[in-house]
Each structure stands twice: as structure tokens, then as C-alpha cells.
Amino acid sequence: MITPKLSSMLLGTTKPEELREWYRKALAPEYQGEGPIDLGGFLLVIEKRDDVEAKNNEPGRMIINFHVDDFDAVEAQLKAAGVEWLLPVADRPSGRFGTFADPDGNYLQIIQFNK
């Protein structure tokens, strides 16, 4: 049996240029170009769609998680990009978590698991 490798995600939006710029600024400041944004080998494709609302009405349905090795550095990068935490950054038994939202209301998290 073959297990497919998850390697990209299509994020539909009514404002692709704005959303692409937000993701670039917040998570991939070195990214240049118009195509998919490379997020550590995972490609984020942002596309204008007519079948989605301007805001995600159920943002908790799917949360995009980014596992990081240096939480403080990524937290500083996100703050510099103007990201606001939905909840205060939390130290949990399994590690450190920070939850925020993109301009369309989709939830994202950075996580640094304890080793």
C-alpha cells in the first residue's frame, strides 16, 4: 500500500494578493515571486475563489500547525509582521503553543514541542 505525502495546500480566498502578502510577511519573509509559497518544503497555494466567503465562518475546523525549533524567534518574527495572538502564548505539558489568525480568519499555530 502507498501512503501519499502531504506536500501542498490550496487556500481559497476572495483577496489573493492581500492574503499572499500576509503569509509572505508573517511566515516566509524571504519568499519572492507569484507562485506557491514554500513553507519549509510544504507549498501554500493561494487562489482567488468565488465559492468562499471573505471570512472563514468555522476557523476552528482546521488549524494549520507550524512546528518550530526556536519559538521565541518565530514569535518575534510574527509580532514584527503585526500578527496578534488569539489566545496568550501558552506553555503546556507537551510544549509551547501560540494561536493566531490570517486576514481571512483561518487559524494557525506555532508549536515548539518539548524534547
Biopython code that builds the backbone (N, CA, C, O; Angstrom):
import numpy as np
from Bio.PDB.StructureBuilder import StructureBuilder

atoms = [
    (1, "MET", "N", (0.844, -1.176, 0.000)),
    (1, "MET", "CA", (0.000, 0.000, 0.000)),
    (1, "MET", "C", (0.891, 1.243, 0.000)),
    (1, "MET", "O", (1.949, 1.253, 0.629)),
    (2, "ILE", "N", (0.463, 2.279, -0.702)),
    (2, "ILE", "CA", (1.221, 3.520, -0.813)),
    (2, "ILE", "C", (0.565, 4.589, 0.049)),
    (2, "ILE", "O", (-0.649, 4.782, -0.012)),
    (3, "THR", "N", (1.364, 5.281, 0.850)),
    (3, "THR", "CA", (0.871, 6.410, 1.635)),
    (3, "THR", "C", (1.300, 7.692, 0.932)),
    (3, "THR", "O", (2.496, 7.968, 0.839)),
    (4, "PRO", "N", (0.352, 8.476, 0.439)),
    (4, "PRO", "CA", (0.720, 9.724, -0.238)),
    (4, "PRO", "C", (1.377, 10.698, 0.739)),
    (4, "PRO", "O", (1.075, 10.699, 1.933)),
    (5, "LYS", "N", (2.263, 11.511, 0.220)),
    (5, "LYS", "CA", (2.950, 12.528, 1.012)),
    (5, "LYS", "C", (2.188, 13.847, 0.891)),
    (5, "LYS", "O", (1.932, 14.328, -0.213)),
    (6, "LEU", "N", (1.833, 14.418, 2.030)),
    (6, "LEU", "CA", (1.185, 15.724, 2.036)),
    (6, "LEU", "C", (2.248, 16.771, 1.699)),
    (6, "LEU", "O", (3.243, 16.895, 2.413)),
    (7, "SER", "N", (2.041, 17.519, 0.621)),
    (7, "SER", "CA", (3.103, 18.431, 0.202)),
    (7, "SER", "C", (2.625, 19.829, -0.175)),
    (7, "SER", "O", (3.441, 20.727, -0.381)),
    (8, "SER", "N", (1.312, 20.019, -0.268)),
    (8, "SER", "CA", (0.825, 21.368, -0.564)),
    (8, "SER", "C", (-0.621, 21.499, -0.101)),
    (8, "SER", "O", (-1.302, 20.520, 0.204)),
    (9, "MET", "N", (-1.056, 22.762, -0.064)),
    (9, "MET", "CA", (-2.420, 23.064, 0.337)),
    (9, "MET", "C", (-2.909, 24.247, -0.484)),
    (9, "MET", "O", (-2.175, 25.215, -0.688)),
    (10, "LEU", "N", (-4.143, 24.170, -0.954)),
    (10, "LEU", "CA", (-4.777, 25.277, -1.653)),
    (10, "LEU", "C", (-5.609, 26.047, -0.644)),
    (10, "LEU", "O", (-6.480, 25.480, 0.016)),
    (11, "LEU", "N", (-5.343, 27.324, -0.527)),
    (11, "LEU", "CA", (-6.095, 28.192, 0.369)),
    (11, "LEU", "C", (-6.895, 29.146, -0.506)),
    (11, "LEU", "O", (-6.340, 30.055, -1.123)),
    (12, "GLY", "N", (-8.215, 28.927, -0.552)),
    (12, "GLY", "CA", (-9.097, 29.763, -1.352)),
    (12, "GLY", "C", (-9.445, 31.040, -0.604)),
    (12, "GLY", "O", (-9.625, 31.026, 0.614)),
    (13, "THR", "N", (-9.540, 32.142, -1.336)),
    (13, "THR", "CA", (-9.802, 33.443, -0.733)),
    (13, "THR", "C", (-10.466, 34.369, -1.739)),
    (13, "THR", "O", (-10.422, 34.132, -2.946)),
    (14, "THR", "N", (-11.076, 35.415, -1.231)),
    (14, "THR", "CA", (-11.624, 36.446, -2.106)),
    (14, "THR", "C", (-10.585, 37.535, -2.387)),
    (14, "THR", "O", (-10.779, 38.367, -3.273)),
    (15, "LYS", "N", (-9.479, 37.527, -1.629)),
    (15, "LYS", "CA", (-8.434, 38.560, -1.756)),
    (15, "LYS", "C", (-7.044, 37.904, -1.837)),
    (15, "LYS", "O", (-6.271, 37.987, -0.883)),
    (16, "PRO", "N", (-6.723, 37.262, -2.952)),
    (16, "PRO", "CA", (-5.469, 36.507, -3.014)),
    (16, "PRO", "C", (-4.206, 37.356, -2.855)),
    (16, "PRO", "O", (-3.254, 36.902, -2.220)),
    (17, "GLU", "N", (-4.164, 38.538, -3.395)),
    (17, "GLU", "CA", (-2.949, 39.354, -3.282)),
    (17, "GLU", "C", (-2.688, 39.741, -1.829)),
    (17, "GLU", "O", (-1.557, 39.657, -1.351)),
    (18, "GLU", "N", (-3.752, 40.168, -1.124)),
    (18, "GLU", "CA", (-3.616, 40.552, 0.279)),
    (18, "GLU", "C", (-3.199, 39.355, 1.140)),
    (18, "GLU", "O", (-2.322, 39.475, 1.995)),
    (19, "LEU", "N", (-3.827, 38.219, 0.912)),
    (19, "LEU", "CA", (-3.519, 37.043, 1.722)),
    (19, "LEU", "C", (-2.107, 36.533, 1.436)),
    (19, "LEU", "O", (-1.387, 36.152, 2.360)),
    (20, "ARG", "N", (-1.707, 36.525, 0.164)),
    (20, "ARG", "CA", (-0.353, 36.094, -0.202)),
    (20, "ARG", "C", (0.682, 36.993, 0.469)),
    (20, "ARG", "O", (1.684, 36.500, 0.986)),
    (21, "GLU", "N", (0.453, 38.293, 0.467)),
    (21, "GLU", "CA", (1.388, 39.224, 1.097)),
    (21, "GLU", "C", (1.439, 39.000, 2.605)),
    (21, "GLU", "O", (2.518, 39.076, 3.193)),
    (22, "TRP", "N", (0.315, 38.730, 3.241)),
    (22, "TRP", "CA", (0.295, 38.474, 4.680)),
    (22, "TRP", "C", (1.114, 37.228, 5.016)),
    (22, "TRP", "O", (1.938, 37.254, 5.931)),
    (23, "TYR", "N", (0.887, 36.130, 4.272)),
    (23, "TYR", "CA", (1.640, 34.900, 4.541)),
    (23, "TYR", "C", (3.130, 35.096, 4.285)),
    (23, "TYR", "O", (3.969, 34.594, 5.034)),
    (24, "ARG", "N", (3.450, 35.824, 3.229)),
    (24, "ARG", "CA", (4.855, 36.075, 2.944)),
    (24, "ARG", "C", (5.488, 36.855, 4.090)),
    (24, "ARG", "O", (6.546, 36.473, 4.591)),
    (25, "LYS", "N", (4.858, 37.930, 4.502)),
    (25, "LYS", "CA", (5.404, 38.783, 5.551)),
    (25, "LYS", "C", (5.507, 38.047, 6.891)),
    (25, "LYS", "O", (6.521, 38.146, 7.582)),
    (26, "ALA", "N", (4.457, 37.312, 7.252)),
    (26, "ALA", "CA", (4.414, 36.653, 8.554)),
    (26, "ALA", "C", (5.266, 35.389, 8.630)),
    (26, "ALA", "O", (5.931, 35.151, 9.638)),
    (27, "LEU", "N", (5.251, 34.575, 7.569)),
    (27, "LEU", "CA", (5.839, 33.245, 7.680)),
    (27, "LEU", "C", (6.971, 32.954, 6.708)),
    (27, "LEU", "O", (7.725, 32.004, 6.920)),
    (28, "ALA", "N", (7.110, 33.732, 5.663)),
    (28, "ALA", "CA", (8.153, 33.455, 4.670)),
    (28, "ALA", "C", (8.721, 34.760, 4.129)),
    (28, "ALA", "O", (8.609, 35.034, 2.935)),
    (29, "PRO", "N", (9.340, 35.581, 5.009)),
    (29, "PRO", "CA", (9.792, 36.907, 4.575)),
    (29, "PRO", "C", (10.815, 36.881, 3.437)),
    (29, "PRO", "O", (11.007, 37.897, 2.769)),
    (30, "GLU", "N", (11.459, 35.770, 3.209)),
    (30, "GLU", "CA", (12.445, 35.679, 2.124)),
    (30, "GLU", "C", (11.807, 35.270, 0.794)),
    (30, "GLU", "O", (12.468, 35.288, -0.244)),
    (31, "TYR", "N", (10.529, 34.903, 0.825)),
    (31, "TYR", "CA", (9.836, 34.440, -0.376)),
    (31, "TYR", "C", (9.719, 35.568, -1.395)),
    (31, "TYR", "O", (9.402, 36.708, -1.054)),
    (32, "GLN", "N", (9.978, 35.232, -2.628)),
    (32, "GLN", "CA", (9.811, 36.164, -3.747)),
    (32, "GLN", "C", (9.014, 35.446, -4.826)),
    (32, "GLN", "O", (9.158, 34.236, -4.996)),
    (33, "GLY", "N", (8.191, 36.158, -5.542)),
    (33, "GLY", "CA", (7.515, 35.563, -6.677)),
    (33, "GLY", "C", (6.019, 35.479, -6.527)),
    (33, "GLY", "O", (5.446, 35.913, -5.527)),
    (34, "GLU", "N", (5.405, 34.918, -7.530)),
    (34, "GLU", "CA", (3.953, 34.851, -7.628)),
    (34, "GLU", "C", (3.395, 33.465, -7.359)),
    (34, "GLU", "O", (2.207, 33.341, -7.062)),
    (35, "GLY", "N", (4.188, 32.440, -7.450)),
    (35, "GLY", "CA", (3.692, 31.071, -7.332)),
    (35, "GLY", "C", (3.472, 30.651, -5.895)),
    (35, "GLY", "O", (3.370, 31.491, -5.001)),
    (36, "PRO", "N", (3.399, 29.348, -5.675)),
    (36, "PRO", "CA", (3.207, 28.822, -4.332)),
    (36, "PRO", "C", (4.302, 29.306, -3.371)),
    (36, "PRO", "O", (5.461, 29.464, -3.755)),
    (37, "ILE", "N", (3.910, 29.533, -2.128)),
    (37, "ILE", "CA", (4.857, 29.960, -1.099)),
    (37, "ILE", "C", (5.434, 28.707, -0.453)),
    (37, "ILE", "O", (4.690, 27.866, 0.052)),
    (38, "ASP", "N", (6.746, 28.583, -0.468)),
    (38, "ASP", "CA", (7.414, 27.428, 0.128)),
    (38, "ASP", "C", (7.563, 27.667, 1.628)),
    (38, "ASP", "O", (8.283, 28.566, 2.062)),
    (39, "LEU", "N", (6.871, 26.847, 2.403)),
    (39, "LEU", "CA", (6.929, 26.929, 3.862)),
    (39, "LEU", "C", (7.681, 25.702, 4.366)),
    (39, "LEU", "O", (7.081, 24.774, 4.906)),
    (40, "GLY", "N", (8.985, 25.706, 4.185)),
    (40, "GLY", "CA", (9.805, 24.603, 4.656)),
    (40, "GLY", "C", (9.571, 23.300, 3.916)),
    (40, "GLY", "O", (9.609, 22.233, 4.528)),
    (41, "GLY", "N", (9.332, 23.362, 2.620)),
    (41, "GLY", "CA", (9.097, 22.160, 1.830)),
    (41, "GLY", "C", (7.615, 21.847, 1.630)),
    (41, "GLY", "O", (7.270, 20.956, 0.854)),
    (42, "PHE", "N", (6.749, 22.562, 2.315)),
    (42, "PHE", "CA", (5.304, 22.434, 2.139)),
    (42, "PHE", "C", (4.847, 23.659, 1.359)),
    (42, "PHE", "O", (5.117, 24.788, 1.768)),
    (43, "LEU", "N", (4.163, 23.450, 0.249)),
    (43, "LEU", "CA", (3.784, 24.570, -0.609)),
    (43, "LEU", "C", (2.378, 25.060, -0.297)),
    (43, "LEU", "O", (1.433, 24.274, -0.214)),
    (44, "LEU", "N", (2.256, 26.368, -0.125)),
    (44, "LEU", "CA", (0.970, 27.005, 0.099)),
    (44, "LEU", "C", (0.561, 27.714, -1.183)),
    (44, "LEU", "O", (1.215, 28.660, -1.622)),
    (45, "VAL", "N", (-0.524, 27.247, -1.771)),
    (45, "VAL", "CA", (-1.073, 27.828, -2.991)),
    (45, "VAL", "C", (-2.255, 28.694, -2.575)),
    (45, "VAL", "O", (-3.192, 28.206, -1.943)),
    (46, "ILE", "N", (-2.215, 29.964, -2.922)),
    (46, "ILE", "CA", (-3.297, 30.888, -2.580)),
    (46, "ILE", "C", (-3.979, 31.290, -3.871)),
    (46, "ILE", "O", (-3.339, 31.788, -4.797)),
    (47, "GLU", "N", (-5.292, 31.067, -3.926)),
    (47, "GLU", "CA", (-6.026, 31.249, -5.173)),
    (47, "GLU", "C", (-7.347, 31.972, -4.935)),
    (47, "GLU", "O", (-8.034, 31.725, -3.944)),
    (48, "LYS", "N", (-7.691, 32.865, -5.854)),
    (48, "LYS", "CA", (-8.995, 33.533, -5.790)),
    (48, "LYS", "C", (-10.074, 32.500, -6.080)),
    (48, "LYS", "O", (-9.992, 31.728, -7.035)),
    (49, "ARG", "N", (-11.094, 32.515, -5.218)),
    (49, "ARG", "CA", (-12.201, 31.577, -5.371)),
    (49, "ARG", "C", (-13.518, 32.330, -5.231)),
    (49, "ARG", "O", (-13.645, 33.237, -4.408)),
    (50, "ASP", "N", (-14.495, 31.942, -6.045)),
    (50, "ASP", "CA", (-15.819, 32.543, -5.976)),
    (50, "ASP", "C", (-16.759, 31.748, -5.072)),
    (50, "ASP", "O", (-17.881, 32.182, -4.813)),
    (51, "ASP", "N", (-16.310, 30.587, -4.589)),
    (51, "ASP", "CA", (-17.175, 29.729, -3.781)),
    (51, "ASP", "C", (-16.847, 29.797, -2.289)),
    (51, "ASP", "O", (-17.237, 28.908, -1.531)),
    (52, "VAL", "N", (-16.126, 30.855, -1.856)),
    (52, "VAL", "CA", (-15.821, 31.035, -0.434)),
    (52, "VAL", "C", (-16.246, 32.430, 0.000)),
    (52, "VAL", "O", (-16.322, 33.354, -0.810)),
    (53, "GLU", "N", (-16.519, 32.562, 1.280)),
    (53, "GLU", "CA", (-16.855, 33.864, 1.863)),
    (53, "GLU", "C", (-15.559, 34.629, 2.143)),
    (53, "GLU", "O", (-14.476, 34.044, 2.137)),
    (54, "ALA", "N", (-15.672, 35.918, 2.385)),
    (54, "ALA", "CA", (-14.497, 36.740, 2.695)),
    (54, "ALA", "C", (-13.861, 36.318, 4.017)),
    (54, "ALA", "O", (-12.641, 36.401, 4.161)),
    (55, "LYS", "N", (-14.657, 35.868, 4.979)),
    (55, "LYS", "CA", (-14.152, 35.402, 6.276)),
    (55, "LYS", "C", (-14.558, 33.950, 6.484)),
    (55, "LYS", "O", (-15.658, 33.537, 6.117)),
    (56, "ASN", "N", (-13.654, 33.189, 7.078)),
    (56, "ASN", "CA", (-13.922, 31.796, 7.413)),
    (56, "ASN", "C", (-14.910, 31.756, 8.577)),
    (56, "ASN", "O", (-14.609, 32.264, 9.658)),
    (57, "ASN", "N", (-16.066, 31.167, 8.373)),
    (57, "ASN", "CA", (-17.105, 31.116, 9.400)),
    (57, "ASN", "C", (-16.883, 30.019, 10.435)),
    (57, "ASN", "O", (-17.525, 30.028, 11.486)),
    (58, "GLU", "N", (-15.990, 29.078, 10.161)),
    (58, "GLU", "CA", (-15.692, 27.986, 11.091)),
    (58, "GLU", "C", (-14.174, 27.802, 11.195)),
    (58, "GLU", "O", (-13.655, 26.754, 10.810)),
    (59, "PRO", "N", (-13.461, 28.799, 11.708)),
    (59, "PRO", "CA", (-11.995, 28.736, 11.694)),
    (59, "PRO", "C", (-11.395, 27.628, 12.551)),
    (59, "PRO", "O", (-10.248, 27.241, 12.332)),
    (60, "GLY", "N", (-12.135, 27.115, 13.513)),
    (60, "GLY", "CA", (-11.606, 26.043, 14.346)),
    (60, "GLY", "C", (-11.687, 24.669, 13.700)),
    (60, "GLY", "O", (-11.164, 23.698, 14.246)),
    (61, "ARG", "N", (-12.336, 24.575, 12.547)),
    (61, "ARG", "CA", (-12.492, 23.286, 11.871)),
    (61, "ARG", "C", (-11.145, 22.705, 11.452)),
    (61, "ARG", "O", (-10.941, 21.492, 11.517)),
    (62, "MET", "N", (-10.234, 23.564, 11.025)),
    (62, "MET", "CA", (-8.907, 23.112, 10.623)),
    (62, "MET", "C", (-7.900, 24.174, 11.037)),
    (62, "MET", "O", (-8.051, 25.343, 10.681)),
    (63, "ILE", "N", (-6.884, 23.783, 11.780)),
    (63, "ILE", "CA", (-5.853, 24.713, 12.221)),
    (63, "ILE", "C", (-4.538, 24.282, 11.581)),
    (63, "ILE", "O", (-4.141, 23.120, 11.670)),
    (64, "ILE", "N", (-3.878, 25.224, 10.944)),
    (64, "ILE", "CA", (-2.591, 24.936, 10.312)),
    (64, "ILE", "C", (-1.510, 25.080, 11.381)),
    (64, "ILE", "O", (-1.350, 26.149, 11.970)),
    (65, "ASN", "N", (-0.771, 23.998, 11.628)),
    (65, "ASN", "CA", (0.268, 23.993, 12.653)),
    (65, "ASN", "C", (1.654, 24.076, 12.028)),
    (65, "ASN", "O", (1.953, 23.393, 11.048)),
    (66, "PHE", "N", (2.484, 24.918, 12.609)),
    (66, "PHE", "CA", (3.886, 25.037, 12.219)),
    (66, "PHE", "C", (4.731, 24.617, 13.413)),
    (66, "PHE", "O", (4.684, 25.250, 14.468)),
    (67, "HIS", "N", (5.497, 23.558, 13.246)),
    (67, "HIS", "CA", (6.384, 23.099, 14.314)),
    (67, "HIS", "C", (7.697, 23.860, 14.174)),
    (67, "HIS", "O", (8.298, 23.891, 13.100)),
    (68, "VAL", "N", (8.132, 24.469, 15.268)),
    (68, "VAL", "CA", (9.326, 25.313, 15.236)),
    (68, "VAL", "C", (10.341, 24.829, 16.261)),
    (68, "VAL", "O", (9.987, 24.199, 17.257)),
    (69, "ASP", "N", (11.610, 25.135, 16.001)),
    (69, "ASP", "CA", (12.692, 24.797, 16.925)),
    (69, "ASP", "C", (13.029, 25.954, 17.854)),
    (69, "ASP", "O", (13.577, 25.742, 18.936)),
    (70, "ASP", "N", (12.704, 27.183, 17.437)),
    (70, "ASP", "CA", (13.014, 28.361, 18.245)),
    (70, "ASP", "C", (11.748, 29.224, 18.335)),
    (70, "ASP", "O", (11.550, 30.142, 17.538)),
    (71, "PHE", "N", (10.910, 28.916, 19.306)),
    (71, "PHE", "CA", (9.623, 29.584, 19.456)),
    (71, "PHE", "C", (9.797, 31.091, 19.570)),
    (71, "PHE", "O", (9.081, 31.855, 18.923)),
    (72, "ASP", "N", (10.759, 31.523, 20.403)),
    (72, "ASP", "CA", (10.946, 32.954, 20.640)),
    (72, "ASP", "C", (11.273, 33.703, 19.349)),
    (72, "ASP", "O", (10.766, 34.803, 19.129)),
    (73, "ALA", "N", (12.112, 33.122, 18.498)),
    (73, "ALA", "CA", (12.486, 33.775, 17.243)),
    (73, "ALA", "C", (11.284, 33.881, 16.301)),
    (73, "ALA", "O", (11.074, 34.921, 15.679)),
    (74, "VAL", "N", (10.504, 32.818, 16.198)),
    (74, "VAL", "CA", (9.336, 32.845, 15.316)),
    (74, "VAL", "C", (8.267, 33.779, 15.889)),
    (74, "VAL", "O", (7.600, 34.493, 15.140)),
    (75, "GLU", "N", (8.107, 33.776, 17.205)),
    (75, "GLU", "CA", (7.160, 34.696, 17.841)),
    (75, "GLU", "C", (7.540, 36.147, 17.538)),
    (75, "GLU", "O", (6.668, 36.962, 17.235)),
    (76, "ALA", "N", (8.821, 36.474, 17.614)),
    (76, "ALA", "CA", (9.284, 37.834, 17.316)),
    (76, "ALA", "C", (9.027, 38.187, 15.851)),
    (76, "ALA", "O", (8.620, 39.308, 15.548)),
    (77, "GLN", "N", (9.262, 37.241, 14.941)),
    (77, "GLN", "CA", (9.012, 37.465, 13.511)),
    (77, "GLN", "C", (7.530, 37.748, 13.275)),
    (77, "GLN", "O", (7.176, 38.654, 12.520)),
    (78, "LEU", "N", (6.670, 36.969, 13.926)),
    (78, "LEU", "CA", (5.229, 37.160, 13.766)),
    (78, "LEU", "C", (4.776, 38.499, 14.345)),
    (78, "LEU", "O", (3.951, 39.189, 13.746)),
    (79, "LYS", "N", (5.311, 38.864, 15.500)),
    (79, "LYS", "CA", (4.968, 40.162, 16.096)),
    (79, "LYS", "C", (5.410, 41.305, 15.193)),
    (79, "LYS", "O", (4.683, 42.285, 15.028)),
    (80, "ALA", "N", (6.601, 41.183, 14.606)),
    (80, "ALA", "CA", (7.104, 42.214, 13.695)),
    (80, "ALA", "C", (6.208, 42.354, 12.466)),
    (80, "ALA", "O", (6.121, 43.431, 11.877)),
    (81, "ALA", "N", (5.544, 41.263, 12.080)),
    (81, "ALA", "CA", (4.634, 41.283, 10.935)),
    (81, "ALA", "C", (3.245, 41.786, 11.320)),
    (81, "ALA", "O", (2.374, 41.921, 10.461)),
    (82, "GLY", "N", (3.034, 42.064, 12.612)),
    (82, "GLY", "CA", (1.757, 42.596, 13.059)),
    (82, "GLY", "C", (0.729, 41.553, 13.459)),
    (82, "GLY", "O", (-0.445, 41.873, 13.645)),
    (83, "VAL", "N", (1.164, 40.308, 13.591)),
    (83, "VAL", "CA", (0.246, 39.237, 13.979)),
    (83, "VAL", "C", (-0.178, 39.425, 15.431)),
    (83, "VAL", "O", (0.632, 39.764, 16.294)),
    (84, "GLU", "N", (-1.465, 39.198, 15.679)),
    (84, "GLU", "CA", (-1.986, 39.263, 17.042)),
    (84, "GLU", "C", (-2.415, 37.867, 17.462)),
    (84, "GLU", "O", (-3.054, 37.142, 16.699)),
    (85, "TRP", "N", (-2.052, 37.498, 18.691)),
    (85, "TRP", "CA", (-2.402, 36.179, 19.218)),
    (85, "TRP", "C", (-3.895, 36.142, 19.532)),
    (85, "TRP", "O", (-4.437, 37.094, 20.095)),
    (86, "LEU", "N", (-4.559, 35.049, 19.170)),
    (86, "LEU", "CA", (-5.963, 34.844, 19.522)),
    (86, "LEU", "C", (-6.093, 34.511, 20.998)),
    (86, "LEU", "O", (-7.057, 34.903, 21.655)),
    (87, "LEU", "N", (-5.115, 33.785, 21.506)),
    (87, "LEU", "CA", (-5.005, 33.411, 22.909)),
    (87, "LEU", "C", (-3.588, 33.748, 23.342)),
    (87, "LEU", "O", (-2.687, 33.777, 22.504)),
    (88, "PRO", "N", (-3.369, 33.999, 24.610)),
    (88, "PRO", "CA", (-1.988, 34.218, 25.039)),
    (88, "PRO", "C", (-1.132, 32.985, 24.734)),
    (88, "PRO", "O", (-1.611, 31.853, 24.805)),
    (89, "VAL", "N", (0.123, 33.217, 24.397)),
    (89, "VAL", "CA", (1.051, 32.108, 24.194)),
    (89, "VAL", "C", (1.028, 31.262, 25.457)),
    (89, "VAL", "O", (1.061, 31.791, 26.568)),
    (90, "ALA", "N", (0.971, 29.941, 25.284)),
    (90, "ALA", "CA", (0.797, 29.052, 26.431)),
    (90, "ALA", "C", (1.876, 27.985, 26.493)),
    (90, "ALA", "O", (2.209, 27.351, 25.492)),
    (91, "ASP", "N", (2.410, 27.802, 27.688)),
    (91, "ASP", "CA", (3.276, 26.666, 27.965)),
    (91, "ASP", "C", (2.386, 25.550, 28.473)),
    (91, "ASP", "O", (1.722, 25.688, 29.500)),
    (92, "ARG", "N", (2.378, 24.447, 27.747)),
    (92, "ARG", "CA", (1.564, 23.288, 28.110)),
    (92, "ARG", "C", (2.499, 22.136, 28.449)),
    (92, "ARG", "O", (3.698, 22.226, 28.185)),
    (93, "PRO", "N", (1.990, 21.071, 29.017)),
    (93, "PRO", "CA", (2.865, 19.948, 29.349)),
    (93, "PRO", "C", (3.656, 19.410, 28.146)),
    (93, "PRO", "O", (4.784, 18.943, 28.303)),
    (94, "SER", "N", (3.063, 19.478, 26.949)),
    (94, "SER", "CA", (3.744, 18.947, 25.764)),
    (94, "SER", "C", (4.638, 19.962, 25.059)),
    (94, "SER", "O", (5.433, 19.579, 24.201)),
    (95, "GLY", "N", (4.528, 21.256, 25.401)),
    (95, "GLY", "CA", (5.350, 22.260, 24.740)),
    (95, "GLY", "C", (4.720, 23.631, 24.796)),
    (95, "GLY", "O", (3.839, 23.900, 25.614)),
    (96, "ARG", "N", (5.187, 24.494, 23.910)),
    (96, "ARG", "CA", (4.739, 25.890, 23.863)),
    (96, "ARG", "C", (3.889, 26.103, 22.614)),
    (96, "ARG", "O", (4.249, 25.647, 21.529)),
    (97, "PHE", "N", (2.751, 26.802, 22.768)),
    (97, "PHE", "CA", (1.782, 26.977, 21.687)),
    (97, "PHE", "C", (1.403, 28.448, 21.556)),
    (97, "PHE", "O", (1.245, 29.148, 22.556)),
    (98, "GLY", "N", (1.259, 28.906, 20.322)),
    (98, "GLY", "CA", (0.748, 30.243, 20.043)),
    (98, "GLY", "C", (-0.250, 30.150, 18.898)),
    (98, "GLY", "O", (0.066, 29.583, 17.852)),
    (99, "THR", "N", (-1.454, 30.700, 19.079)),
    (99, "THR", "CA", (-2.507, 30.613, 18.068)),
    (99, "THR", "C", (-2.850, 32.010, 17.568)),
    (99, "THR", "O", (-3.033, 32.936, 18.357)),
    (100, "PHE", "N", (-2.934, 32.150, 16.253)),
    (100, "PHE", "CA", (-3.230, 33.434, 15.616)),
    (100, "PHE", "C", (-4.086, 33.171, 14.389)),
    (100, "PHE", "O", (-4.349, 32.018, 14.049)),
    (101, "ALA", "N", (-4.523, 34.238, 13.720)),
    (101, "ALA", "CA", (-5.381, 34.093, 12.543)),
    (101, "ALA", "C", (-4.840, 34.919, 11.390)),
    (101, "ALA", "O", (-4.208, 35.957, 11.589)),
    (102, "ASP", "N", (-5.102, 34.435, 10.169)),
    (102, "ASP", "CA", (-4.749, 35.217, 8.983)),
    (102, "ASP", "C", (-5.880, 36.210, 8.695)),
    (102, "ASP", "O", (-6.903, 36.172, 9.378)),
    (103, "PRO", "N", (-5.727, 37.095, 7.707)),
    (103, "PRO", "CA", (-6.764, 38.095, 7.435)),
    (103, "PRO", "C", (-8.134, 37.520, 7.058)),
    (103, "PRO", "O", (-9.145, 38.205, 7.207)),
    (104, "ASP", "N", (-8.184, 36.276, 6.573)),
    (104, "ASP", "CA", (-9.451, 35.636, 6.238)),
    (104, "ASP", "C", (-10.073, 34.933, 7.438)),
    (104, "ASP", "O", (-11.170, 34.384, 7.335)),
    (105, "GLY", "N", (-9.382, 34.948, 8.571)),
    (105, "GLY", "CA", (-9.906, 34.322, 9.775)),
    (105, "GLY", "C", (-9.508, 32.878, 9.976)),
    (105, "GLY", "O", (-9.987, 32.237, 10.912)),
    (106, "ASN", "N", (-8.638, 32.340, 9.118)),
    (106, "ASN", "CA", (-8.156, 30.975, 9.294)),
    (106, "ASN", "C", (-7.197, 30.925, 10.473)),
    (106, "ASN", "O", (-6.365, 31.818, 10.633)),
    (107, "TYR", "N", (-7.306, 29.884, 11.304)),
    (107, "TYR", "CA", (-6.439, 29.752, 12.471)),
    (107, "TYR", "C", (-5.131, 29.054, 12.111)),
    (107, "TYR", "O", (-5.085, 28.122, 11.308)),
    (108, "LEU", "N", (-4.073, 29.549, 12.744)),
    (108, "LEU", "CA", (-2.746, 28.956, 12.600)),
    (108, "LEU", "C", (-2.120, 28.864, 13.982)),
    (108, "LEU", "O", (-2.488, 29.612, 14.887)),
    (109, "GLN", "N", (-1.172, 27.942, 14.145)),
    (109, "GLN", "CA", (-0.449, 27.823, 15.410)),
    (109, "GLN", "C", (1.022, 27.617, 15.126)),
    (109, "GLN", "O", (1.408, 26.996, 14.136)),
    (110, "ILE", "N", (1.838, 28.157, 16.028)),
    (110, "ILE", "CA", (3.226, 27.735, 16.075)),
    (110, "ILE", "C", (3.356, 26.896, 17.340)),
    (110, "ILE", "O", (2.784, 27.214, 18.382)),
    (111, "ILE", "N", (4.118, 25.822, 17.220)),
    (111, "ILE", "CA", (4.276, 24.876, 18.316)),
    (111, "ILE", "C", (5.744, 24.496, 18.434)),
    (111, "ILE", "O", (6.396, 24.153, 17.448)),
    (112, "GLN", "N", (6.246, 24.564, 19.650)),
    (112, "GLN", "CA", (7.569, 24.003, 19.947)),
    (112, "GLN", "C", (7.354, 22.927, 20.987)),
    (112, "GLN", "O", (7.155, 23.215, 22.167)),
    (113, "PHE", "N", (7.395, 21.666, 20.533)),
    (113, "PHE", "CA", (7.204, 20.553, 21.445)),
    (113, "PHE", "C", (8.414, 20.382, 22.350)),
    (113, "PHE", "O", (9.547, 20.653, 21.954)),
    (114, "ASN", "N", (8.157, 19.930, 23.564)),
    (114, "ASN", "CA", (9.255, 19.589, 24.471)),
    (114, "ASN", "C", (10.011, 18.405, 23.909)),
    (114, "ASN", "O", (9.431, 17.527, 23.270)),
    (115, "LYS", "N", (11.294, 18.390, 24.148)),
    (115, "LYS", "CA", (12.113, 17.291, 23.637)),
    (115, "LYS", "C", (12.280, 16.218, 24.652)),
    (115, "LYS", "O", (12.943, 15.215, 24.388)),
]
sb = StructureBuilder()
sb.init_structure("model")
sb.init_model(0)
sb.init_chain("A")
sb.init_seg("    ")
for serial, (resi, resn, name, xyz) in enumerate(atoms, 1):
    if name == "N":
        sb.init_residue(resn, " ", resi, " ")
    sb.init_atom(name, np.array(xyz, "f"), 0.0, 1.0, " ", f" {name:<3s}", serial, name[0])
structure = sb.get_structure()
